[in-house]
Amino acid sequence: MEVEKMDENEWKYHGEGNQSLVVSHCQRCVVLRFLKSPPNQNKTPEEILHHLQNIVDFGKHVMKQFFGENYVHHGEIIQLPLDFVRQLCLKIQPERPECRCDKDMDTLSGYAMCLPNLTRLQTFRFAEHRPILCIEIKPKCGFIPFSSHVSQEIKHKVCRYCMHQHLKVANGKWKRPSKYCPLDLFSGNKQRMHFALKSLLQEAQNNLKIFKNGELIYGCKDDQDCVSDWNELARHLKPFFFPSNGLVSGPHCTRTIVKELIHVITMALLSGTDTCRAGDMKTVPISQGRSYCEASAFNKELVRNGKHKLESSGLPRGCVLYKTLQAQMLDMLDIEGLYPLYNRVEQYLEEFPEERSTLQIDGPYNEAFYEKLLDLSLEDDGTVAFALTKVQQYRIAMTAKDCSIMIALSPCLQDECSEQRPVVLTSKSRFTFSVSVLDLDLKPYESIPHQYKLDGEIVNYYLKNVQAKEDPVMSNLFKENEDCTLVLHKV
């Protein structure tokens, strides 16, 4: 791709996170990712290059080992003409949200990451000229902490996401809590998964977005009118799911299309499209304990209907949710058990600051770094090495808890489908699809104290303002299933 020969007007603002800004090309299925920095804190070109190289290496040598070849797209670093970068920055600046403009796009180094545009990604070339639907889901943490270091019993019963919702509403981030619970999505039970996905569609927050041909058509609106938005979404999706236009319009049409969409997402999430060795993940712990959250709206509905048994079908070992959960569960100690180990590493670094590079806290993220993550021992021998291993595993887990899953779908004809092409069927259509994982930058070492403080705030707010007001019957929810066992698979 010869970026220097492209007019900057062919690129458009795509989105951004805390550390980077992304633009996508209007015709080609690629994006450019630029680092951001606060005003007057510009890094040198060498520092930018090193930072970007760390991101690429981490995806290539670490996260690809957890998720597999087909799921992770680490990209490559390219150098662009500075004039092109400056003109591009001026073009997209008016499109950026005001809350993101406190940091400037790097226009001095010329370095950027070139990545596939996962809203348009197609594994099979024959479908590239066809319309493409893409669903982006940020599933969040899919398990209840099983660590003995947990000090508040509520953390063994209610998941982090459901507790955090109440604090976010209180702080004004959202107007109302979502009914989505990650444990329902990660359950593998289709009824629970359908409920979770419907809840995401009702309150997308920043956990669900839908794109059509690369353009955002549904997502993150806190004041959304669910009915009118679903009708608009159904209008966009109808040609995908009912191409013959045989379905009448109206509420029934909308409900039917949304149901078809949820079915397609569920089947794609449960599919295994990567057969590499990373799919087995025999080195990562699996919890055989509590597979539900007492705060889940699905669970509460069961109780209201007089049912007290919650089924968890389990996830197929090759599917993206299984792999995501495996990586998340490297958080074996919970932040409460991890924080003292972080302090041990910090104390060591205060005495021997020159050892920071030797400990690989800031990289390089190579195969040696990955190999150290496979030590699942929980017996603390008091060493810095043990503490550092648990800290690095926690950072991987936090990365997996905040990643996004992209499901790209394109219609295909029956004679185009084969065993080599993953296909999902609906009542009137069939789609070939690809599943990818993004937002896989390693969480900063320095963020651990913040996570410890936030965990306390979330739990304390929930205990004080939510649990005390809950219906007493919920406290006895599924009491017979409260045991929690950790099983380690042999390598």
Sequence and secondary structure as in RCSB ss.txt:
>XXXX:A:sequence
MEVEKMDENEWKYHGEGNQSLVVSHCQRCVVLRFLKSPPNQNKTPEEILHHLQNIVDFGKHVMKQFFGENYVHHG
EIIQLPLDFVRQLCLKIQPERPECRCDKDMDTLSGYAMCLPNLTRLQTFRFAEHRPILCIEIKPKCGFIPFSSHV
SQEIKHKVCRYCMHQHLKVANGKWKRPSKYCPLDLFSGNKQRMHFALKSLLQEAQNNLKIFKNGELIYGCKDDQD
CVSDWNELARHLKPFFFPSNGLVSGPHCTRTIVKELIHVITMALLSGTDTCRAGDMKTVPISQGRSYCEASAFNK
ELVRNGKHKLESSGLPRGCVLYKTLQAQMLDMLDIEGLYPLYNRVEQYLEEFPEERSTLQIDGPYNEAFYEKLLD
LSLEDDGTVAFALTKVQQYRIAMTAKDCSIMIALSPCLQDECSEQRPVVLTSKSRFTFSVSVLDLDLKPYESIPH
QYKLDGEIVNYYLKNVQAKEDPVMSNLFKENEDCTLVLHKV
>XXXX:A:secstr
  GGGS GGGEEEEEE SSEEEEEESSSSEEEEEEEE TT    HHHHHHHHHHHHHHIIIIIHHHH TTTB   
EEEE  HHHHHHHHHHHGGGS GGGTTSEE  SS EEEEEE TTT  SSGGGTTS  EEEEE     S    TT 
  GGGGTS HHHHHHHHHHHTTS SS     HHHHTT  HHHHHHHHHHHHHS TTTEEEEETTEEEEE  TT  
HHHHHHHHHHHHHHHH TT  S  SHHHHHHHHHHHHHHHHHHHH     SGGGT TTS EE S    TT HHHH
HHHHTT          TTSHHHHHHHHHTT  SHHHHHHHHHHHHHHHHHH GGGTTTTTTT   SHHHHHHTT 
      S HHHHHHHHHHHHHHHHHHT EEEEEEEE  GGG  TTS EEE SS EEEEEEEEE      GGGHHH
HHHHHHHHHHHHHHHTGGGS GGGGGTTGGG    EE    
